[in-house]
Amino acid sequence: MRRTSEKGEGRMGGFILLVALIIAGIAAWNVAPAYFDHYDFVDKVNEICRMPKYRVRGGDDAVVRLLMEEVAKRKLQQWIGPESFTVNTTDFNRTIELYYEREVEVLPGWKYTIKFHYPADQPLV
């Protein structure tokens, strides 16, 4: 028995969907490390933000030095510098404001600048 109602038109739609999924996968593969690096670093920023005043001698400048040591450990110097931080310590809490931009190549020939901003406000333990 021969089917005359089927024309095979679904193949092109499936192929286009496959190409779109491959492109989305490549884009995610290129962009995801920037977000992973950021969230890993933010955890350390929170940890440093909670450090008691007696462990950080030298005030806010010493906090920035600690943060820059962590930046160097994670090899983020290309995007994060001392000017990326605003630190304010009071008797009971510390705030660290982090802002930086990171350019990633989403797809070959298409670059995008991701702007990261993170305010940390923690009580001093």
N, C-alpha and C positions, 0 to 999 in steps of 0.2 A: 504494500500500500504506500502510495506516494503522498507526501504532505505538500500541498501547494500554498498553504497560508504562511509558512515560515520563509523568511527572506534572509535571515542571518544578519540583521541590522544591529543586533546587540553586541557584536564583536568590537566595533569601533568605540562604542561607549565604554566597554570594559577596558580597552587599551588606553583610552584617555584617562580613565580613573587610575589605572596602574601608573601611568606617567606622572600624574598629579601626586600620587602617594610617594613615589620615588623622589620627586622634587621636594615635597614637604619633609621627607626623612633626611635628605641632605641638608636642608636649611636647619632643621632641629639639631643635627649633628654638629653644625658649625656654631650655632648660637648657644646651645646648652652649656658648654664649658664656661662661658662668661657668667651665666647665672649661678652655676655651681661654685665658682670661685668667689663670687660676691657673697653668697649665703654662708659659705665656710668662713670667710673673713668677718662677716657680721657677728658670728658667734664669738669670735675672739674679741671683737670690739666691745661686746656686752660684758665679757669676762674682765677686760681691762677697766671698763667703766665701773665695775663693782669693787675694784681693788681698794683697800683702805688707804687713807692718806699716809699712814706710817710706812707702808710698803713702797710708796712712790715718793722718793725724796727729790725735791726740785720743782714741785708744783706742776702746772699744766704743760710746761716744756718737757718735763720728764715723761709725762703721759704720751705726748706726741712722739718722743723718741722710742718708747715701748711699741707704739703703734707702727712706727716705721720699721722697727725690727721685724715685726710680724709681716709687714708688706714685703720685706726682703726675703723672708723665709718662703713666702708663697709666690715669689717672683712676679709681683704686681707693680713694680716700680715704674713701668712704662705708662701706667694709667693713674696711679695714686702717688701723690707727693705730700710733703708736710702742709702745703697750702690746701689740701683736700679736707683737713680736719679743723674743726672749731671746738676747743675744749674749755669747759667752764666748771670749776670745782668749788663747791661751797662746803660748809661744815657737815652737812648731812647727805648731800647727793652730788653726783657728777653727771654732766651732760656732754656727750660727744656727738657732734654733727659731722657726718661723712657725706661728701658729694664728689663724684667723679664721673667722667664720661669714658666709655670704651667703644671703640669702633671695631665691628666684626664684619667679616665678609660672609654674608648670608648665602649667597650663591656666587659662582664665579662672575665677576664683573659688577656685582651689586653689594655695596657696603652700606651698613646701617650703624648709626651711633646710638648706643644705649646709654641713657642717663640714669645713674644710680644715686639715690639719695636715701640716707638712713639716719634718723635721729635716735640716739640711745640716751635714755634718762634712767639712771639706776641709783638706788640708795647705796651709800657707802657701807660696806659690811664690816 
